[in-house]
Amino acid sequence: MAQPQHREPSYREQDAKTITRLRGMVDPWFLARYGMNLYRGCEHGCVYCDGRAERYYVPGDFARDITVKGNAVAVLDHELSRLKEPGFLFLGGGVCDAYQPAEERYRLARGVLELARKYQLPVHVLTKASLVERDLDLLAEINAQTRAILSFSIQTLDDDLQRRFEPGAAPITERLRLLATAKKLGMGVGVMAMPVLPGLSDQPDRIDRLVGTMAELGADFVCGGGLTLRPGTQKDTYLDVLREHYSALVPGYQRAYRSNLASGAPDPRYLARVDARFAAALRRHGLPGRAPRRLFRSLMPLYAEVAVLLEHREFELHQAGSPGGALGRAGHAIQQWARQSFTKRGRRKAFNGTVLEAEFRAMVTAGTLHELPGVTTAAAAVASLLVKEAAAEGAPD
């Protein structure tokens, strides 16, 4: 039985050669340009966690054998001093929660926030932990300086479900309290309502109640999504718990996940139903399903900002039931152009994001953006409007 164990966690310190995961693209969900895992393994022990999958190479008991990157802050300081492109530092996701109990001892997440303040970089923190309350002072300072977004992973309002599937995470009431506190401090606040669990927290009324509660608390956005189960440890762990507590649901899961895709994705028809339920709830409560532009305007290079917004527009069309893909593909193509430019010219001392941003503006002004592979004439026109809106809106709040 792959239930989380009750033995005390063990911490193993390890020096890291690098900390920042330099993302090829700015993530349109999390706005992440620079992500990092300060720990490997996570004491929250969420049964559904994608980090349990073999592809992440987390050794030992995922919830109890925690690797600590003890030199993380020093390595990150060196890496940030050499950045050529601004963007959000992202603390969250991956194979750990940066605010799991180990953080109380090692204070790596706080060290990262201190570096964000030092280098005047915006941050996005995603967590299930109440320990983040310790660092609200720093987050408020960063928010006043650039921007801080604090998001909580909340896939259910059912306390029993939360305790069973997220045994080491903070109670839902604590996450809601801290979300409201961050909002009062002026930060951007979001909710990652993912993954909702088939047959447990994915029903229309439960999704609607979840989104409605977040709207009442003042959340700026709610991103929703379904459960992926990668073949191997992640899927086995989840199904073991399901068999013990919700055995009647197992046949449905076996049908939905029978393809055993490496991505862990279920039957696309099921995902479409989940997307439709979130779209209806978001419309009803007046919330966007992506971070609004006001939270990241002018905090990343214009080419990245426009690329993210093209994906957001594509998402909005999808929610409205419109077929497409051209805007999302165009955003991907613009970011691909940027990454290829850095690959070819990034070692030149004079080359940086500001230079590339000027080249992007020149393409838009000259009307040649559609010449990039993957950018249609219609998508280039939308990108041009987004650039004009940026000029009209001016500096960030």
Residue pairs with C-beta under 8 A, 6 or more apart in sequence:
1 240
1 244
2 233
2 236
2 237
2 240
2 241
3 240
3 241
3 244
4 45
4 47
4 63
4 64
4 167
4 168
5 61
5 63
5 64
7 64
8 64
9 43
9 63
9 64
9 65
9 66
9 101
9 102
10 64
10 65
10 66
11 66
11 67
11 68
11 102
11 105
11 106
12 65
12 66
12 67
12 68
13 67
13 68
13 69
13 70
14 67
14 68
14 69
14 70
15 69
15 70
15 71
16 69
16 71
16 72
16 75
17 75
18 75
18 79
19 36
19 38
19 69
19 72
19 75
19 76
19 79
20 34
20 35
20 36
20 76
20 79
20 80
21 34
21 35
21 36
21 37
21 94
22 34
23 32
23 33
23 34
23 35
24 335
24 336
24 339
25 307
25 332
25 335
25 336
25 339
26 32
26 33
26 87
26 88
26 300
26 304
26 307
26 308
26 335
27 35
27 90
28 290
28 307
28 308
28 311
28 312
28 315
28 331
29 192
29 223
29 290
30 88
30 90
30 92
30 93
30 124
30 126
31 88
31 90
31 124
31 149
31 291
31 295
31 296
31 300
31 308
32 87
32 88
32 89
32 90
32 124
33 85
33 86
33 87
33 88
33 89
33 90
33 300
33 304
34 83
34 87
34 88
34 89
34 90
34 121
35 90
35 93
35 94
36 72
36 76
36 89
36 90
36 91
36 94
36 112
37 69
37 94
37 95
37 96
38 68
38 69
38 72
38 91
38 96
38 98
38 103
38 106
38 108
38 109
38 112
39 66
39 67
39 68
39 69
39 95
39 96
39 98
39 100
39 102
39 103
39 108
40 58
40 59
40 66
40 67
40 69
40 95
40 96
41 51
41 58
41 60
41 61
41 62
41 63
41 64
41 65
41 66
41 67
41 95
41 96
42 49
42 51
42 62
42 63
42 66
42 95
42 96
42 97
42 100
42 168
43 63
43 64
43 66
43 100
43 101
43 102
43 168
44 63
44 97
44 100
44 128
44 129
44 166
44 167
44 168
44 169
45 62
45 63
45 64
45 166
45 167
45 168
46 128
46 165
46 166
46 167
46 168
46 169
47 164
47 165
47 166
47 167
47 237
47 238
47 241
48 165
48 195
48 197
48 227
48 229
48 234
48 238
49 62
49 234
50 56
50 228
50 230
50 234
50 264
51 58
51 62
51 94
51 95
51 96
52 58
52 62
52 233
52 234
52 237
53 230
53 232
53 233
53 234
53 264
54 230
54 232
54 233
55 230
56 94
56 95
58 67
58 95
59 65
59 67
62 233
63 168
66 96
66 100
66 102
68 102
68 106
68 108
69 75
69 108
70 106
72 108
72 111
72 112
73 108
73 111
73 112
73 114
73 115
76 111
76 112
76 115
77 115
77 118
80 115
80 118
80 119
80 121
81 119
83 119
84 342
84 346
84 351
84 352
84 353
85 301
85 342
85 352
85 353
85 356
86 121
86 299
86 300
86 301
86 353
87 121
87 122
87 299
87 300
87 301
87 304
88 121
88 122
88 123
88 124
88 147
88 149
88 296
88 299
88 300
89 112
89 116
89 121
89 122
89 123
89 124
90 123
90 124
90 126
91 98
91 109
91 112
91 113
91 123
91 124
91 125
91 126
91 127
92 98
92 124
92 125
92 126
92 127
92 151
92 153
93 126
97 127
97 128
97 129
97 169
98 108
98 109
98 112
98 125
98 127
99 109
99 125
99 127
99 128
99 129
99 131
99 132
100 129
100 131
100 168
101 131
101 168
103 109
103 110
103 129
103 131
104 131
109 125
109 135
110 134
110 135
110 138
112 123
113 123
113 135
113 138
113 139
113 142
114 138
115 121
116 122
116 123
116 142
116 146
117 138
117 141
117 142
117 145
120 145
120 146
121 146
122 142
122 146
122 147
122 148
122 149
122 296
122 299
123 139
123 142
123 147
123 148
123 149
124 148
124 149
124 151
125 132
125 139
125 148
125 149
125 150
125 151
126 151
126 152
126 153
126 192
127 150
127 151
127 152
127 153
128 152
128 153
128 154
128 166
128 169
128 170
128 175
129 169
129 170
130 170
130 174
130 175
130 178
132 139
132 150
132 178
133 178
133 181
136 178
136 181
136 182
136 185
139 148
139 150
139 182
139 185
139 187
140 148
140 185
140 186
140 187
142 148
143 185
143 186
143 187
143 188
144 186
146 299
146 396
147 188
147 295
147 296
147 299
147 396
148 187
148 188
149 187
149 188
149 189
149 190
149 220
149 291
149 295
150 178
150 179
150 182
150 187
150 188
150 189
150 190
151 189
151 190
151 191
151 192
152 175
152 176
152 178
152 179
152 189
152 190
152 191
152 192
153 191
153 192
153 194
154 172
154 175
154 176
154 191
154 192
154 193
154 210
154 214
155 193
155 194
155 195
155 196
155 197
155 201
155 210
156 162
156 165
156 172
156 196
156 197
156 200
156 201
156 206
156 210
157 172
157 206
157 209
157 210
157 213
158 200
158 201
158 206
159 171
159 172
161 197
161 200
161 201
162 169
162 171
162 172
164 241
164 245
165 197
165 241
176 213
176 217
179 189
179 191
179 214
179 217
179 218
179 219
180 217
180 218
182 189
183 189
183 217
183 218
183 219
188 220
188 291
188 295
189 217
189 218
189 219
189 220
190 219
190 220
190 221
190 222
190 223
190 291
191 214
191 219
191 221
191 222
191 223
192 223
193 207
193 210
193 211
193 214
193 222
193 223
193 224
193 225
193 278
194 223
194 224
194 225
194 226
195 225
195 226
195 227
195 228
196 202
196 206
196 207
196 224
196 225
196 226
196 227
196 274
197 227
198 226
198 227
198 249
198 252
198 253
198 256
198 266
198 270
199 246
199 249
199 252
199 253
200 246
200 249
201 207
201 210
202 226
202 274
202 277
203 277
204 277
204 280
204 281
207 224
207 274
207 277
207 278
207 281
208 277
208 280
208 281
208 284
208 285
210 222
210 281
211 222
211 224
211 278
211 281
211 282
211 284
211 285
211 287
212 281
212 284
212 285
214 222
214 285
214 287
215 285
215 286
215 287
219 287
220 287
220 288
220 291
220 292
220 295
221 287
221 288
221 289
221 290
221 291
221 292
222 278
222 282
222 287
222 288
222 289
223 289
223 290
224 274
224 275
224 277
224 278
224 281
224 282
224 289
225 274
225 278
226 266
226 270
226 271
226 274
227 266
228 263
228 264
228 265
228 266
229 235
229 238
229 239
229 253
229 257
229 264
229 266
230 262
230 263
230 264
231 260
231 261
231 262
231 264
234 264
235 257
235 264
239 250
239 253
242 249
242 250
242 253
243 250
255 267
256 266
256 267
256 270
257 264
257 266
257 267
258 267
259 265
259 267
265 271
275 318
275 319
278 289
279 289
279 319
279 320
282 288
282 289
282 319
283 319
289 315
289 319
290 311
290 312
290 315
293 305
293 309
293 312
294 396
294 397
296 305
296 308
297 305
297 390
297 393
297 396
297 397
298 305
298 390
298 395
298 396
299 305
299 396
300 308
301 338
301 353
301 354
301 356
301 357
301 360
302 357
302 360
302 361
302 387
302 390
303 334
303 335
303 337
303 338
303 356
303 357
303 360
304 335
304 338
305 386
305 390
306 331
306 334
306 360
306 383
306 386
306 387
306 390
307 330
307 331
307 332
307 334
307 335
307 338
308 331
309 331
309 386
310 327
310 328
310 330
310 331
310 334
310 379
310 382
310 383
310 386
311 327
311 328
311 331
311 332
313 327
313 382
314 324
314 325
314 326
314 327
314 328
314 331
315 328
317 324
317 327
318 324
326 376
326 378
326 379
327 379
327 382
329 374
329 375
329 379
330 374
330 375
330 376
330 379
330 380
330 382
330 383
332 374
333 372
333 373
333 374
333 375
334 360
334 369
334 372
334 375
334 383
336 374
337 372
338 356
338 360
341 356
341 359
342 351
342 356
345 351
361 387
363 369
363 371
363 372
364 380
364 383
364 384
364 387
367 380
367 384
369 375
369 380
369 383
369 384
370 376
370 377
370 379
370 380
375 383
